[in-house]
Amino acid sequence: IRMDRFVRAILILVCVCWGNEVLGIEPNSVFKFEPYPKQDRVLTVIKDLFDPMADQAHWSMTPTGLRKTFYCDATHSHMLGGMQYSNHIGAKYWRTYQLPTPHYAVKISLQVFALGSTDGCNNENKYLGPDYFRIFIDNKEVVTDCSMHSWGFPPFCRYTTSSWGGDMAKNFYFEIPHTAPTLTFQFVDNSNQPLSDEAFGFNSLVIEVISCSKSCATCSSADACATCHPSASLQNGQCVCKFGQKEESQSPTICSALCHPSCNGCRGQNACQACGKGARPASPNLCECNPGYKKVNDSPLECEPIKCHPSCIVCSGPGADNCLECPRNAELKSGKCTCKAGFFAKQTNPLTCVKKQEALKCPENARLVQRGAESTCECKPGYFEESKTPLKCKKIPCHYSCKLCTGPQESRCLECWDNAELTKLEDGGRTCECNPPNILWQTTPDYVCGTTFVKYDEVN
């Protein structure tokens, strides 16, 4: 019997050493990550629970009133969680960290202990456990594990000596995308027995914050900036200074102009190299829009023509009184362009001014009239517009007594034949009457008033 006890003790000692070697577990050990590919990557390392007794004050837990730490004599260290000697099933532990910005990912490692008679996984559904733990980052589940029976044997923290189970430990690590300025780490114990029988605990928490490239304001991956400082430009995934700018800072890239932002490049300090489209130098270090142009871009300043009234060549706005420059033979008065003295407006869209002798020559039976600033041709009284382009005027058919008229009625005369007078009627109409009145119209094929004979076919 004594030999059996001796052999059993030797076997336990050998197994403990073997388990430590296989798991790589050393006091306060953590998983070592591979080096990062970029030299300009800023890595911030947050270490917690390497001294759980001191660090536990920064952690919150439910239920309240439980002891937060448990001692593992195999590693000569404490853990957060572990056996609580309470009848409460399950516990939660969490802490929020402030992280440097900008960053795009975090790598997290920790050492987890499974204590007591943990029963491992349900093969079909790990959430049925019956014993498992969960890790949440910012309320999002990132780890669920119930594989403690595959971690290794024999009893590790020397708490359980029963033949059906034992204490175990394992290093966990994972990497997740992360850009928020804070990170909340939460560990949830989902063992299905009271914490005095079986429990999970953890220590040696390391959070490695992987920053963006130094030039970025924010980033979407190790080598791709998402946004830049407003003074910098995003090109090929990096934040760079534009032409004519100098770099003031590298983390993130902050740029300042050698000259005024309106310049299209700089020759040197306070000296524009050129101005943008539609702009001109206002001073050696400033560009302004050309007269008659409006701004469409600030840096560099770019301008486009303002749509002017047809009477203007250059303007400050679309109205007829916004002219700055007038066409040939026109003059500017109170913002308006009008033809100079001795000139007519041959057309108004655009305004075209010509000398009087160069004014429009109207076709037969048409006359030149002035309408505002424009001269135009229209049919003479007694004629109607048979066509507009080209203008063609035709005589309106009249009563036989009328030479010209506005209609076929006897009272629509405009002009009379010889020896007849135009008489105005009470209703506003006009008629032609022979003069003297005792000479009558003859109703023969030739109409006669006095001694004047007019053939019918000549009248109509």
C-alpha positions as CSV (number, residue, x, y, z in Angstrom):
1,I,0.0,0.0,0.0
2,R,2.9,2.4,0.9
3,M,4.5,1.5,-2.5
4,D,1.2,2.3,-4.3
5,R,1.1,5.7,-2.6
6,F,4.7,6.4,-3.4
7,V,4.2,5.4,-7.1
8,R,1.1,7.5,-7.3
9,A,2.9,10.6,-5.9
10,I,5.8,10.1,-8.4
11,L,3.3,9.8,-11.3
12,I,1.4,13.0,-10.3
13,L,4.7,14.9,-10.1
14,V,5.8,13.7,-13.5
15,C,2.4,14.5,-15.0
16,V,2.4,18.0,-13.6
17,C,5.8,18.7,-15.1
18,W,4.8,17.1,-18.4
19,G,1.5,19.2,-18.5
20,N,3.4,22.4,-17.9
21,E,5.9,21.6,-20.7
22,V,3.2,20.6,-23.2
23,L,1.0,23.7,-22.5
24,G,4.0,26.0,-22.3
25,I,2.6,27.4,-19.1
26,E,5.0,29.4,-16.9
27,P,4.2,31.8,-14.2
28,N,2.5,34.9,-15.7
29,S,3.2,33.6,-19.3
30,V,1.4,35.1,-22.3
31,F,1.2,34.3,-26.0
32,K,3.9,36.0,-28.1
33,F,2.7,37.5,-31.4
34,E,4.5,37.7,-34.7
35,P,6.2,41.1,-35.4
36,Y,4.3,43.6,-37.5
37,P,5.3,44.2,-41.1
38,K,5.3,48.0,-41.0
39,Q,8.1,50.0,-39.3
40,D,5.9,53.0,-38.7
41,R,3.2,51.0,-36.9
42,V,2.8,52.3,-33.4
43,L,2.1,49.4,-31.0
44,T,0.6,50.2,-27.6
45,V,0.6,47.3,-25.1
46,I,-1.8,47.3,-22.1
47,K,-1.0,44.7,-19.5
48,D,-3.5,43.8,-16.7
49,L,-3.9,41.1,-14.1
50,F,-0.2,40.2,-13.8
51,D,-0.8,41.1,-10.2
52,P,-4.5,40.3,-9.8
53,M,-4.5,41.2,-6.1
54,A,-3.5,44.8,-7.0
55,D,-5.4,45.0,-10.2
56,Q,-8.8,43.6,-9.1
57,A,-9.9,47.0,-7.8
58,H,-10.3,48.2,-11.4
59,W,-12.6,45.4,-12.3
60,S,-16.4,45.2,-12.0
61,M,-18.2,41.9,-11.4
62,T,-21.6,40.3,-10.8
63,P,-22.8,39.1,-8.4
64,T,-21.4,41.7,-6.0
65,G,-20.1,40.6,-2.7
66,L,-18.0,37.7,-4.0
67,R,-14.3,37.4,-3.5
68,K,-12.7,38.4,-6.9
69,T,-9.5,36.4,-6.8
70,F,-8.3,32.8,-6.3
71,Y,-4.8,31.5,-5.8
72,C,-3.2,28.8,-8.0
73,D,-0.3,27.3,-6.2
74,A,1.1,25.6,-9.3
75,T,1.8,29.0,-11.0
76,H,2.3,30.8,-7.7
77,S,-0.1,33.5,-8.8
78,H,-3.7,34.6,-8.4
79,M,-6.4,34.7,-11.0
80,L,-9.5,36.9,-11.4
81,G,-12.5,34.6,-10.8
82,G,-11.9,30.9,-9.9
83,M,-13.3,29.2,-6.9
84,Q,-15.5,31.6,-4.9
85,Y,-16.9,29.3,-2.3
86,S,-20.4,30.5,-3.1
87,N,-23.5,28.7,-4.3
88,H,-23.9,31.2,-7.1
89,I,-23.7,29.6,-10.6
90,G,-21.8,31.8,-13.0
91,A,-20.2,35.2,-12.7
92,K,-19.2,38.1,-15.0
93,Y,-16.1,40.3,-14.8
94,W,-15.5,43.4,-17.0
95,R,-13.3,46.4,-17.4
96,T,-13.2,49.3,-19.9
97,Y,-9.9,50.6,-21.3
98,Q,-9.0,53.8,-23.0
99,L,-7.2,53.1,-26.3
100,P,-4.9,55.4,-28.4
101,T,-6.3,56.6,-31.7
102,P,-6.2,56.1,-34.5
103,H,-5.9,52.3,-34.6
104,Y,-7.5,49.5,-36.6
105,A,-7.1,46.3,-34.6
106,V,-6.3,44.7,-31.3
107,K,-4.6,41.5,-30.4
108,I,-5.6,40.0,-27.0
109,S,-4.0,37.2,-25.0
110,L,-4.8,35.8,-21.6
111,Q,-4.4,32.7,-19.4
112,V,-7.6,30.8,-18.6
113,F,-8.0,28.3,-15.8
114,A,-10.7,25.6,-15.6
115,L,-11.1,24.5,-12.0
116,G,-12.9,21.6,-10.4
117,S,-15.0,19.0,-12.1
118,T,-15.6,20.8,-15.4
119,D,-17.5,18.6,-17.7
120,G,-16.5,20.0,-21.2
121,C,-18.6,20.4,-24.3
122,N,-21.8,19.2,-25.8
123,N,-20.7,17.8,-29.1
124,E,-23.6,19.3,-31.0
125,N,-24.0,22.7,-29.3
126,K,-21.2,24.3,-27.3
127,Y,-23.7,26.6,-25.7
128,L,-25.1,23.6,-23.9
129,G,-21.7,23.1,-22.4
130,P,-22.5,22.0,-19.8
131,D,-19.4,24.0,-18.7
132,Y,-18.0,26.8,-20.8
133,F,-16.8,30.4,-20.7
134,R,-17.3,33.4,-23.0
135,I,-15.4,36.5,-23.8
136,F,-17.0,39.7,-25.1
137,I,-15.4,42.7,-26.6
138,D,-17.6,45.8,-26.6
139,N,-20.6,43.5,-25.9
140,K,-19.8,41.4,-29.0
141,E,-19.0,37.7,-28.3
142,V,-15.5,36.8,-29.7
143,V,-14.6,33.6,-27.8
144,T,-16.7,30.7,-26.6
145,D,-14.8,27.6,-25.3
146,C,-15.9,24.4,-23.6
147,S,-13.0,22.2,-24.7
148,M,-11.2,22.2,-21.3
149,H,-10.9,18.4,-21.3
150,S,-8.6,18.6,-24.3
151,W,-6.4,21.2,-22.6
152,G,-4.3,18.7,-20.7
153,F,-4.0,16.7,-17.5
154,P,-3.3,16.1,-14.5
155,P,-4.6,18.4,-11.7
156,F,-2.9,21.7,-12.2
157,C,-3.8,24.1,-9.4
158,R,-4.0,21.1,-7.0
159,Y,-7.5,22.0,-6.0
160,T,-9.3,18.9,-7.2
161,T,-8.0,15.4,-6.4
162,S,-11.0,13.5,-7.6
163,S,-10.6,10.8,-10.2
164,W,-13.1,12.2,-12.7
165,G,-11.6,15.7,-13.3
166,G,-9.0,18.2,-12.5
167,D,-7.8,21.7,-12.8
168,M,-6.5,22.9,-16.2
169,A,-5.0,26.0,-17.8
170,K,-4.6,27.3,-21.3
171,N,-3.3,30.4,-23.0
172,F,-5.8,32.0,-25.4
173,Y,-5.2,34.7,-28.0
174,F,-7.2,36.3,-30.8
175,E,-7.2,39.4,-33.0
176,I,-10.2,41.5,-34.0
177,P,-10.7,44.7,-36.0
178,H,-11.2,47.6,-33.6
179,T,-11.3,51.4,-34.1
180,A,-13.3,52.7,-31.2
181,P,-11.5,54.9,-28.6
182,T,-12.5,52.6,-25.7
183,L,-12.6,48.8,-25.3
184,T,-14.7,46.9,-22.8
185,F,-13.4,43.3,-22.0
186,Q,-15.9,41.0,-20.4
187,F,-15.3,37.4,-19.1
188,V,-18.4,35.3,-18.4
189,D,-18.3,32.1,-16.4
190,N,-21.0,29.6,-17.7
191,S,-20.2,26.6,-15.5
192,N,-23.3,24.7,-14.5
193,Q,-22.4,24.1,-10.9
194,P,-22.0,26.5,-8.0
195,L,-18.7,28.4,-8.0
196,S,-17.6,26.3,-5.0
197,D,-17.6,23.2,-7.1
198,E,-16.3,24.3,-10.6
199,A,-15.4,27.6,-12.0
200,F,-13.3,29.5,-14.5
201,G,-10.6,32.2,-13.8
202,F,-8.1,34.2,-15.8
203,N,-5.0,36.4,-15.5
204,S,-2.1,37.7,-17.6
205,L,-4.3,39.8,-19.9
206,V,-2.4,41.6,-22.6
207,I,-4.1,44.0,-25.1
208,E,-1.9,45.0,-28.0
209,V,-3.3,48.0,-29.9
210,I,-2.2,48.1,-33.5
211,S,-2.2,51.7,-34.7
212,C,-2.8,53.0,-38.3
213,S,0.1,54.2,-40.4
214,K,1.4,57.4,-38.9
215,S,0.0,59.5,-41.7
216,C,-3.7,58.5,-41.2
217,A,-6.4,60.2,-39.2
218,T,-8.3,56.8,-39.3
219,C,-7.7,53.7,-41.2
220,S,-9.4,50.6,-42.5
221,S,-6.4,48.2,-42.5
222,A,-2.7,48.2,-41.8
223,D,-1.8,49.9,-45.1
224,A,-4.9,51.9,-46.0
225,C,-5.9,55.2,-44.5
226,A,-9.7,55.8,-44.4
227,T,-9.5,59.5,-43.6
228,C,-6.8,62.2,-43.3
229,H,-6.4,65.4,-41.4
230,P,-8.4,68.1,-43.4
231,S,-5.2,69.7,-44.5
232,A,-3.9,66.5,-46.1
233,S,-4.9,64.5,-49.2
234,L,-5.7,60.8,-49.4
235,Q,-3.6,59.2,-52.2
236,N,-3.1,55.5,-52.7
237,G,-4.2,54.7,-49.2
238,Q,-1.8,57.2,-47.5
239,C,-2.2,60.8,-46.3
240,V,0.1,63.2,-48.1
241,C,0.6,66.9,-48.5
242,K,-0.6,68.5,-51.8
243,F,1.7,70.3,-54.2
244,G,2.6,73.6,-52.7
245,Q,2.2,72.4,-49.1
246,K,4.7,71.6,-46.4
247,E,4.4,68.8,-43.8
248,E,4.0,70.2,-40.3
249,S,3.4,66.8,-38.5
250,Q,3.7,63.1,-39.4
251,S,1.3,61.5,-36.9
252,P,-1.1,62.1,-38.5
253,T,0.1,64.0,-41.5
254,I,-0.8,67.7,-41.1
255,C,0.1,70.1,-43.9
256,S,0.4,73.9,-44.2
257,A,0.5,76.0,-47.3
258,L,3.6,77.7,-48.5
259,C,1.3,80.3,-50.0
260,H,-2.4,81.2,-49.9
261,P,-4.8,78.3,-50.5
262,S,-6.3,80.2,-53.5
263,C,-3.0,79.7,-55.4
264,N,-2.5,76.9,-57.9
265,G,0.8,75.8,-56.4
266,C,3.5,78.0,-54.9
267,R,6.9,79.2,-56.1
268,G,8.0,79.6,-52.5
269,Q,7.0,81.2,-49.3
270,N,4.1,83.6,-49.9
271,A,4.3,83.5,-53.7
272,C,1.7,81.9,-56.0
273,Q,3.1,79.8,-58.9
274,A,-0.2,80.3,-60.9
275,C,-3.9,80.8,-60.5
276,G,-6.6,78.3,-61.3
277,K,-9.0,78.3,-64.2
278,G,-11.0,81.6,-64.6
279,A,-8.8,83.3,-61.9
280,R,-6.1,85.9,-61.9
281,P,-3.5,87.2,-59.5
282,A,-4.8,89.8,-57.0
283,S,-1.4,90.0,-55.4
284,P,1.8,87.9,-55.4
285,N,0.2,85.6,-52.8
286,L,-3.5,85.7,-53.7
287,C,-5.8,84.8,-56.6
288,E,-9.2,86.2,-57.4
289,C,-11.9,85.5,-59.9
290,N,-11.7,87.3,-63.3
291,P,-14.4,90.0,-63.7
292,G,-17.6,88.3,-64.7
293,Y,-16.6,85.0,-63.2
294,K,-17.9,83.3,-60.0
295,K,-16.0,80.9,-57.6
296,V,-16.6,77.2,-58.0
297,N,-13.6,75.8,-56.0
298,D,-11.6,77.2,-53.1
299,S,-8.2,75.5,-53.2
300,P,-6.9,76.2,-55.7
301,L,-9.4,79.0,-56.6
302,E,-11.3,78.1,-59.8
303,C,-14.0,80.2,-61.4
304,E,-16.5,80.0,-64.2
305,P,-18.2,82.7,-66.2
306,I,-21.4,84.2,-64.8
307,K,-24.3,83.9,-67.3
308,C,-25.0,87.4,-68.3
309,H,-28.1,89.3,-69.6
310,P,-27.9,89.4,-73.5
311,S,-27.1,93.1,-73.4
312,C,-23.8,92.5,-71.4
313,I,-20.4,91.2,-72.3
314,V,-19.1,90.9,-68.7
315,C,-21.3,91.1,-65.7
316,S,-21.6,90.6,-61.9
317,G,-25.0,88.9,-62.1
318,P,-27.8,87.8,-64.5
319,G,-29.8,91.0,-64.5
320,A,-29.8,93.7,-67.2
321,D,-28.5,96.2,-64.6
322,N,-25.5,93.9,-63.6
323,C,-23.4,94.7,-66.7
324,L,-19.7,95.5,-66.2
325,E,-18.7,95.7,-69.9
326,C,-20.8,96.4,-73.0
327,P,-20.6,95.3,-76.6
328,R,-19.3,97.6,-79.4
329,N,-21.1,100.9,-79.9
330,A,-22.9,100.5,-76.6
331,E,-22.2,102.4,-73.3
332,L,-22.6,101.5,-69.7
333,K,-24.9,103.6,-67.6
334,S,-26.0,102.6,-64.1
335,G,-25.1,99.0,-64.8
336,K,-27.0,98.9,-68.1
337,C,-25.8,98.7,-71.6
338,T,-27.5,100.9,-74.3
339,C,-26.6,101.9,-77.8
340,K,-24.7,105.1,-78.0
341,A,-26.2,108.3,-79.6
342,G,-26.5,107.9,-83.4
343,F,-26.8,104.1,-83.2
344,F,-29.7,101.7,-83.4
345,A,-30.1,98.3,-81.7
346,K,-30.2,96.1,-84.7
347,Q,-30.9,93.2,-82.3
348,T,-31.1,92.7,-78.5
349,N,-30.0,89.1,-78.1
350,P,-27.2,89.7,-78.0
351,L,-27.2,93.5,-78.1
352,T,-25.9,94.7,-81.5
353,C,-25.7,98.5,-82.1
354,V,-25.4,99.9,-85.7
355,K,-25.3,103.4,-87.2
356,K,-28.6,104.8,-88.4
357,Q,-27.7,104.4,-92.0
358,E,-26.8,100.8,-91.3
359,A,-30.2,100.2,-89.7
360,L,-32.4,97.5,-91.0
361,K,-33.8,97.9,-94.5
362,C,-37.3,96.7,-94.5
363,P,-39.1,94.8,-97.3
364,E,-41.8,96.2,-99.5
365,N,-44.9,97.4,-97.7
366,A,-43.0,97.2,-94.3
367,R,-41.6,100.0,-92.2
368,L,-38.8,100.4,-89.5
369,V,-40.0,100.9,-86.0
370,Q,-38.1,101.4,-82.7
371,R,-39.3,99.2,-79.8
372,G,-37.3,100.0,-76.7
373,A,-33.6,99.5,-77.5
374,E,-34.3,97.4,-80.6
375,S,-35.4,98.5,-84.1
376,T,-37.4,96.1,-86.1
377,C,-39.5,95.9,-89.3
378,E,-43.3,95.5,-89.3
379,C,-46.0,95.7,-91.9
380,K,-47.4,99.1,-92.7
381,P,-50.9,100.0,-91.8
382,G,-53.3,98.4,-94.2
383,Y,-51.1,95.3,-94.7
384,F,-50.9,92.0,-92.9
385,E,-48.0,89.7,-92.2
386,E,-48.2,86.9,-94.7
387,S,-44.9,85.4,-93.5
388,K,-42.5,86.2,-90.7
389,T,-39.1,84.9,-92.0
390,P,-38.6,86.5,-94.3
391,L,-41.1,89.2,-93.5
392,K,-43.6,89.5,-96.3
393,C,-46.6,92.0,-96.1
394,K,-49.8,91.8,-98.2
395,K,-52.5,94.3,-98.6
396,I,-55.6,93.7,-96.5
397,P,-58.7,93.3,-98.9
398,C,-60.8,96.5,-98.5
399,H,-64.3,97.9,-99.3
400,Y,-64.2,99.5,-102.8
401,S,-64.4,102.9,-101.3
402,C,-61.1,102.4,-99.2
403,K,-57.6,102.6,-100.7
404,L,-56.1,101.1,-97.5
405,C,-58.0,99.5,-94.6
406,T,-58.0,97.4,-91.5
407,G,-60.8,95.1,-92.7
408,P,-63.3,94.6,-95.5
409,Q,-66.1,96.7,-93.9
410,E,-66.9,100.2,-95.3
411,S,-66.1,101.7,-91.9
412,R,-62.5,100.2,-91.7
413,C,-60.8,102.6,-94.1
414,L,-57.4,104.0,-93.4
415,E,-56.7,105.9,-96.7
416,C,-59.1,107.2,-99.4
417,W,-58.9,107.5,-103.2
418,D,-58.6,110.8,-104.9
419,N,-61.4,113.3,-104.4
420,A,-62.6,111.5,-101.3
421,E,-62.2,112.3,-97.7
422,L,-61.6,110.1,-94.6
423,T,-64.4,110.7,-92.2
424,K,-64.5,109.5,-88.5
425,L,-67.6,107.8,-87.3
426,E,-69.2,107.9,-83.9
427,D,-68.3,104.3,-83.2
428,G,-64.6,105.0,-83.9
429,G,-64.6,103.7,-87.4
430,R,-63.5,105.6,-90.5
431,T,-65.2,105.8,-93.9
432,C,-64.3,107.5,-97.2
433,E,-66.8,110.0,-98.7
434,C,-66.7,111.9,-102.0
435,N,-65.7,115.5,-101.9
436,P,-67.8,117.5,-102.8
437,P,-70.5,115.3,-101.5
438,N,-72.8,115.9,-104.5
439,I,-70.4,113.8,-106.6
440,L,-71.4,110.2,-106.1
441,W,-69.6,106.8,-106.4
442,Q,-70.6,105.2,-109.7
443,T,-71.5,101.5,-109.4
444,T,-70.1,100.4,-112.7
445,P,-67.1,98.1,-113.2
446,D,-65.0,101.2,-112.8
447,Y,-65.6,103.0,-109.5
448,V,-65.7,106.8,-109.8
449,C,-65.6,109.6,-107.3
450,G,-65.9,112.8,-109.2
451,T,-63.6,112.6,-112.2
452,T,-61.3,109.8,-110.9
453,F,-61.8,106.4,-112.4
454,V,-60.5,103.4,-110.6
455,K,-60.7,100.0,-112.2
456,Y,-62.0,97.2,-110.0
457,D,-59.0,94.9,-110.6
458,E,-56.6,97.6,-109.6
459,V,-58.4,98.1,-106.3
460,N,-58.5,94.5,-105.3
